[in-house]
Each structure stands twice: as C-alpha cells, then as structure tokens.
Amino acid sequence: MKYITKNDWYTVGRYLGTLMMGIGISTLISLIIAIIYNENNYWSFIVPGSFSIVTGHFFHRLPEKASMKMKHGMIVSSLTWLWAGLIGSLVMTSYTHLDFLNAFFENISAWTTSGFTIFPDVEILPHSILFLRCFEEWIGGLGLVTLMGGVVLQSGKTIVQLYRSEARDEKISPSIGNTLKKLIKVYVGVTLVGVFIFVVAGMPIFDSICNTFTLISTGGIPIKNDSIGSYNNNLFNLISIVLMIIGATSFLTVYRSVRTKALSLLKDIQFQLMIFLIVTSFSIIIYFTSMSAMDVLFHVVSAITTTGASLDKNVQIADWSSVTKVIIILLMIVGGSTGSTAGAIKLMRVILIFKGFHSQIMSVLSPENRVTKLKISNLRIDETSIKKANSYFPFYMLILVIGWLVLVFYGYDPFNALFDVTSAQGNVGLSTGIISGTMPVFAKIMIIINMWAGRLEIISLLVFIRAVFDVIKR
C-alpha cells in the first residue's frame, strides 16, 4: 500500500514553495550587512536568494490536490530544512570557496542550531557570512517552518499542520495563527532585550546582535574562534547564561511570566527540573574536578540548553575529566523545555517517561481495580502522551548509536565520538575536536543526518523516508 500519492506531492510542493520563497528572502537580508561593510560579495547572496524565491514561486503555483494533513506537514518540514541548507551552501561556496559538502554541513549546522563550524578560523570571515550563519540559527531556533509559516501563512488548517510538524502543540490562544504571532513577538522582544543588554555591558553592536541571535536560539555557532571565551569577560558570560536559559524555557511560559511577574516561570515543572539539573550537575563536577566555577556553570548550562557556546577550545574539552564528559553527555541527551528553541529529547518527555515508570510501579503495588491518576503540576496527563514519549526515546537513541558507530568505525576515540555525536543529534555544538572539515566524507554525511534528525525530532524524518520509499516503489 502506498501512503503518499502523486496528489500528495502536489500539496507538499505547493507549501514547500511558500517556505522556499521565505528562505530566499531571509538569505537576501544578509545582503544588507554586505552593503553596510562594503564587502563586494553581493552576488553571492543575490543569486542563491533569487533562485530560491523564483523556484519557490514556481512550486507555490502547483494545485493543492490533497487537503493538508500531518503527513504533508512533516514532509514539507523535512524538505524545508534541506533546501535551507542548500541555499546557504550556495552562498558560501560562491564566496568562501568551501567545497559543497563542507558548505552544506556548515549551513545545516546553523539552521538546525547545532552550532558546529567547519571553518578553522571564523574571525577572517566577512561580516555578512558571520551574520548569515547567526541569522540562520535565529530563524531555525524557533523553528524554520514555524517562524516562516507564522509570517507568511494565515490561520487555518495548513498552518496548524505545519506548526505540529515541528513537534509543537503549545497554545497561547485558541488559534494557532494567533499563537504563532504572539510567539514571534516574544521571540523578537527577548532578542532585542538581549542585544540591548550586551551593548550596555560593552560588547560591540555587531557582536551583540550575532551572539544574542545564537544564544536565544540555543545555537551557539561562534563568531570568534574561542566562542564566548574569546571575550574573557565574566559579565558577558553571565548574560550569556541567562539568555541560554531563557532560550531553553518554553516561550509559552516566558509569555505568561511577563504577565505574572515571573510566577509562571517559577511554577513551570520543566523550568524547575532544568534548574535542578544545572545545580546538581554543577555541584558534582565542582566536587570531582578542579575546573573553575564559571567554567563549570557555563558549560553545564550550555549543554542542557543545547546551545553549545563555550569558554574552552575543543582541545580543552577533549581533556575534560571522564566525570565531566559523562554528565555533559547526559545533559545533552535531556535538553531543554518543549516549546523552546532547545534540542535533544526535551525535559517534558523525560518527565513523562519517569511518570510512566512510576505509574507501572504503583499499579502493581495498588489494590486491584484501583485507577491510578497521572498528573503533572496538578494537570491530568493521558496514557497516549506517555506512550509517545516512551516510543520516541528508543528511536532517538537508535539513530544516535548509528552515528556513534560510524565515528568509531573511522577510528575515533569511542568516548569522544559518543560526546560529539550526542552533541550533534541534540543540536548542541560542543565538540572534542572530532567534528571538523577534515572528517571522512561518510562520517560528515552521518553527522549531517544526526543534526537533521535531531531537529526534526525523528518522527518527521521517518515519515519522509517512508514517503521516499513510496516514490522509489513506483
């Protein structure tokens, strides 16, 4: 039985075209930076951006022969991330002279908010390319489909399916369209505040904009060779920590907190768990190692928020103690809140998994015929939510293990390989130095798949693969 027909592809193409036009426009925005700094690389942005807009316009004219459903939204989402990576890579190959695979890797890393970089020296890059990478992360942080869909599309069934295709279901208002508008306002507002605080603290305005983009989006792609550590400024470090935590907190909670003077934030179970894990991990690493308090706090926050910003060089991370690496790996698997810009499994899924374990234990201990009520923060949860969380975890770990085995096959240290592939799939960006432009081709492709799968939250990827099989079977 074929689950994806020719008519389905018409619908996918139509809405993919809309988002392709949005990607083209976002690429052209970086042209403004090239003009401001007189970098003379204008055509590097104009040609790929225009190509995306024209191609998207052609696809957008396709008839909608099947009504928009979740499967269409997931396929659109999967293809949109790949198209975004392609357009960004065309910009970089035409100006920085990267080969295509490395340029594609760099842009997928940015769009998925993974934050790895192929460039051995980012400080020699033009301002426009630095801005492009950070702007891609900023858009990708809220969700490429979510953000562009909220700007381009109106309320209705289509925007609902696209919104849910990126594993989002939180609502600020009954309408998904209004929810998206409010989420975007919160996202932009928090970003502007972050830029302002950095500027007041003494950071150059260009750096303030780029770093805020990457921290709020929990992306962390560096504009300095030593990331935030290049500034050697504890005030910048503390501001970065706060922005990373905000980025990894549900924007629904952030929105409500503005109205309740932070009460909603303090009552949010995901935020409570994130702070608990930060404090616990910080205490353990401080006790067992000689790392400085700022170094430990910064990297613990960077790991659980999946930002990947760092105060240390890759070679220093490779030399971290085993205790530190194990804790950071676990934090990179857990990740931040659902409804935030963070990657990885997400705190709510972890809570649901443990709630499921607890429910099974209590059902055994309780008298027969007793109904065990499942609650989180006094809210009822159903068995379906727990089943989804339990089914998601093994798929996530399976793809992670495959990526790890590929790196081990190429002779990389197993412990460091596990660290880096966990970082890739969690869209974190911390690295022991394995992930670089010198990686073997297939290993690089596998890490791209890990980053892509992590950002799509696995299910969309599996739906896309099944759709491709239906095409091949023809």
N, C-alpha and C positions, 0 to 999 in steps of 0.2 A: 504493500500500500504506500502510495506517495502522499506525504503530508504537505508538500509545497508544490503547487501547480504553477503553470505559466501565468495565470491571472494573479497569483500571489506576488510574483516577481514584479509585475506592473505596479502594484501597490507599494512594494518595497522601493522600487526605483523612483517613484513619484516623491516620496517623503525623504528618501536619501538625497534626491536632487535639491530639496529645500535646504537641507543641512550642509550640502556641498557649497551652496552659494554663501551660507553663513561663514564657512571655513575660509572661503576666498576673501570675503570682506575682512575677517579677522587678520588674515595674512597681510592685507594692504594697510592695516592700521600701523604695522611696524615700519611702513614706508615713511611715516611722519617722523620717526626717530632718525631714519637715514637722512632725511632732509634737514632736520634740526642740526645734526652733527656733520652735515655736508660730506657724507661718506661715498657718494658717487656709485652706490650699488643698487640704484633704483630699479633697474630691470630685473634684478634677482627677486624682487618682490612683485613687481607688476605682472610679469609673465605667468608665474605659478598662480598668483591670486586671481588674475583674469581667467586663466584656464579653468580654475575651479568654479568660478562664477558662471562662465559660459556653459561648461559641461553640466553643472547643476541645473541651469535653466532648461537645458535640453531634457534632462531626466524629469524635471518637475512638470513638463508638459505631457508626460505619459498619463494615460487614463487610469483612474482608480477602479480596477475591475474586480476587486475584492475588498470588502469592508475591513477597516483597520482592526487587527486583533493583536494579542500579546506576542504571538509568534512573529508577526511582521515587525513589531516594535523592537524585538530582540535582534532580528537580522539587520534592521536598519542601524541599531546601535553598534553591532559588531563591525559592520562595514564602514560606518562613520569614523570610528577610531582609526581604522586602517587608511582611509582616504586622507584624514587629517595628517597622519604620519607621512604619507606620500607627498602631499603638497609642501609640508615643511621641509622634507628632504630635498625637494627640487630647489627650494630657496638656498639651502646650504651647499648643495653640490655645485650650484652655479656661481657661488661667491667664495666659499671657503675651500673649495677643491677637495672636499671629502669624497671618498667613493660612496656609491649609493647605499650600500648596506650599513656603513657606519653612520651616514646621514639619517637613514631611516631609523636606526637604533636610537640616535640622539633625540629625534623628534617623538618617537613612541615613548621614550623615557620621559620627555617633557609633558606630552599630552596626558599620559596616564598618571602623572605626578609621581613617577618613580624617582626621578632626580639624579640618575646616573649620568655621567658625561664621558664621551669618547675623547674629547679634546684634552691633551696633556697640559695645555696652558690656555685657560679660558680668558686670562687677562689681556691677551693680544687680540681677542675677537673684537670686531666693531660693535658699537653700542646697539645698533639695530638688530644684530644677531643675538646679542645678550638679552635684549628686550623681548625679541620673538620667543625665545625659549621660556622666559618667565611668564609672558602673556599666555602662551600655550598652557602652561601649568595652571595659571589662574582660571582660565576657562575650563580646563579639564578637572579642576578641583571640585567645583560644584556639580560637574557632570557635563560633558560636551553636548550630549543630546538634551539634557535637562536645561542648561543655560540657553543654548541657541533655540531650542524649542519654545522656551518661555518668551524669548524676544521676538521670534519670527511668527510662531503659530498662535492662533486664538484658542479660546476654551473649546472643549468638545472631546469626543471620543478619541480622536487622534492624539491629542496632547496627553490624555490620560494614559494611553498605551505606551507612548514614548517615555513618559515620566516613570512608569512602573518597569520599563525595560531595563533601567539602570538601578533596579532593586530599591526604588524609593516608593514609600507609601505614606509618609508623614503628611499631615494636612494642617495648615494654619487656618484655613477657611474651608467651607464645604466644597468650593470649586477648586479643581486642580489648577486651572488657569490663574485664579487669584492667589492661590498658594505659591505658585511659581513667581508671580510678580513680587510678592512680599519676601520670598526667599532671596530673590535677586537684590531687592532693596537692602536687606540685612547684609548680604554679602558685600555689596558695594560700600555700604556705610561702614562696616567693620574695616574694610580695606583702606578707606580714606582716613579713618582714625589711626590706623597703623602707620600709614605714610606720615601723617602729621606728627605722631609721637617720635618716630625715628628722626625726622628733620629737626624737631625741637631738641632732641638728645645730641645732635651734632653730626648725624650721618649725611653725606651728600645726597641731594634730592633724587638723582638718578638711582643711586644705590638704595635709597629708601623705598622708591617705587618698586624696583625689582625684588628686593628682599621681602617686602610686605606681600607682593604677589605670591612668592614661593612659600612663605610661612603660613599665610592664611589658607592657601590651597593645600597645605601639608605636602608640598612637593619637594622643596629644598634644593632645586638644581642651582649650583653655585655660579656666582658672577665673579668670585675670587677663587684663586687656586686652593686656598685653605678654608673655603666656605666662610661661615661667620667667624671662625677663629682668626681670619686674616686681620680683623679689626683690633683684636686684643683689647677689647673693651667690655667690662663686666656689665655695664648699663645696657649696651646693645644685646648682650647675652640674655639678660633678664627680660627685656622687651620681647626678644625672640621667643623665649619660653612661654610667655603669656600669650603671644599670637599663635603659637603652635597649639596650645591647649584650647584656645577659642576655636581654631580651625577644626580640631578633632571633637568638638562638642556639637551635638545636634543643633542645627540652626533653628529648629522649632523651639528648643529650649532657650537659645540665645534670644530669639524674638520675644518669648514670654518673659524672660528675665529683665528685659528693658522696661516692661510694663509693671513688673512686680518687685523691682529693685533687688534683683539677684535671688529672690526667694525660690523661683522656679529652678534656677541653676543648682542651688544647694539641695533641693529635693529630688533632683533627677538621679535615678539609680545608676545610669551609665556614667554620669559625671562623678558620682560618689565612688564607683568602682575604679575609674581611671585614676583619681587622686589617691585612692588606697594602694593601687598597684605602683604608682610613682613613689609614694613614701616607702612602701615595703621594699621595692627593688633598690631604691637609693640607700636604704639602711643596710641591706645585705652587702651591696658592693662596697660601701664605705668600710664596713666591718672587715671584709676579707681582702681588701686591696689597699694600695697606698695612693690611689688616684685622688685628685683634689675634689672638693665638694662641688665646685662649679662644673668641673668636667663630668662628673658622675650625673649630676642633676640634669645638665643639658642633654646628654646622650640618652638618658632614661626617658626623658620627655620626647626627644626626637624619635625614639624607637616606638613608643606606644602610640604616639600621634601619627606615625608613619611619615614623618616629614623628611628625615634623612639629612637635615642640616647638621654640621659637625664643627667641633672645635679642634679636632685632630686630623692629621693626614692619614691616608689609607694604611701606610706602613705602621703608624702608631696603633690603628685599630687592629691590625693583624697581630700586634704584640700584646693586646689586652689579655688578661688572665682568662682561664677557662671558665671560671665562675661568672665573670662579667659577660663573656660571649654567650653563655647559656641563657642568662637572664635576658640579655638583649634579644636573642633569638625568640624566646618565649613571648616577649613584649611585641616583637614584630609580627608574630603569628596572631596575637589577640587583636591589636589595632585599636582604633578609636570608636566613637559612637556611630550608630546608624543615623542617617540623616545629616552627617557631617561630610567634610572633604576627605576624611581619613580612609585608608585602605584596609587590607587584611580581613580577618574573619568578622570582626566587629564585636564590641562588648555585649550588645544585646543577644547575639547568637550564643556567646559563651554563657551568659546568664540563663538563657533558655535551655541549653544543654545540661547545665547543672541542675536546673529546676526539674528537668525530665528525670535525671538520676534520682533526685530526692523524692519525686513522686512515685517512682517504681519501688524505692525502699519503703516508703510509707504505706503503699498499697499492700505490701507483703506483711508489714507489722500490724496494720489496722484490722479491725474485725471485718468479717465477710459482709459484703453488700454495702459497705460504707463508701460513699463518694468523696474522693479527695479533691478539694477545690484548689486550683492553681492560681496564684496571684503574684503580681509584681507591682510593688508600690500601691497596694490596695486596688489594682486593676486586674480583672479576670483575664486569664490567657487560655486559649484553647489548645487542644492536643495537636491541631494542624500546625500551629506555629512551632511547637517543639519538634514535630516530625520533620518540618522543613529545615530547621537548624541542625538536627541530627543527620539528615541526608546530605546537607551542604558540606559538613566537615570532612567526611571521607573523600569526596571529590576534590576538595581543596588540597588535602594532604597528598592525594594520589598524583596530581599534576606537579606539586612541589617536589615529591620524591623523584619523579621522572626527570625534572630539571637537575636535581642534585646528582642523580646517577650519570647524566650526560657529562657534567663537570668532572666527576670522579673518573669517568672513562678517559677523559683527556689528561689525567694525571695530576689534577689539582688536589691540594690537601683536603681530605674529606670534611674536616671541621670547618675550615674557612669556606669551602664550597657550600656547605649547608648554610652558613651565615649569609653568603651572598645571594643564593637562590631564594632563601626566605625573605631577604630584603627586596628582591626583585618582584616576587609574587605578592608581597604585601604592599608594593608600591612605596617602598621606604627610601632607599638610595644610599644607606650606609654600606660601605664596602671594605673588604680587607685588601683590595687591590686586584682581585681576580678579574672583575668586570672592567674591561678596557678595550681600546681599539685593536689590541694585538691578540685578542681571543680567537680561537679557531672559528671558522665560518659557521659550522653547525651549532657550536656552543652558543654563539652570538644569536643565532636564529631561535634557539631554545629559550634563551633569556627573554627575547622579544615576546615569545609565546607566553612565558610566565608573567611578564608585565601586563600583556594584553588580557590574559585570562583573569588575573587578579583584579584588574579594573572593571572588567565585565561581570565580575562576581560569578564566574564559572558557568552558570546556567545558560546565559545568553550565548556563550561560546559553544556549548554542547548543542543548542538549538541550531546555531549557524552551521556547525559541522554536519548535522543531520540534513539540513537544507541542501548543502553542497552535495551530499551523497545522493539525494533525490535527483539532482541535476545530472550527476555522473551516470546514474542508472538509465537515463534516457538514451 
